[in-house]
Amino acid sequence: MALPPQIHERLAALGIRPGEVDERFILGSGHGGQKLQKTSSCVWLRHRPTGVETRCQRARSQSANREQAWAELCAKLEARQRAERAALMDEREQDRRRNRQKSRGLKVRMIQSKKHRAGIKAHRGRPDRD
């Protein structure tokens, strides 16, 4: 069975080959009666390199379930890729903030704070030894 062109496009955009995905047709579970218990209409997909899995048994038809399962797998992999990109951007932003120069106002406030703290410490004294 061939995959729809939209799925091929999404997989190509993600840099994933269909050969990297394990596909199995298994017996469904739950309500559905005799049709569900006799046919392997449930589709299970797993992307080997990442370990992302998906199962689909929404429709009675195996081909409809297969298409939905592939679409779900693509969505999960896209979300994973977006999360990785966001984490990388956050890390870069934190590094940029950590290494940027302090503003003039911040430096002035910091010096005033240090002088205030030094004044408090200067009033401390050693206890008298009587």
PyMOL commands that set and color helices and strands:
alter all, ss='L'
color gray80, all
select helices_A, chain A and resi 5-14+18-20+33-38+62-99+104-122
alter helices_A, ss='H'
color red, helices_A
select strands_A, chain A and resi 21-26+42-47+52-56
alter strands_A, ss='S'
color yellow, strands_A
deselect
rebuild
show_as cartoon
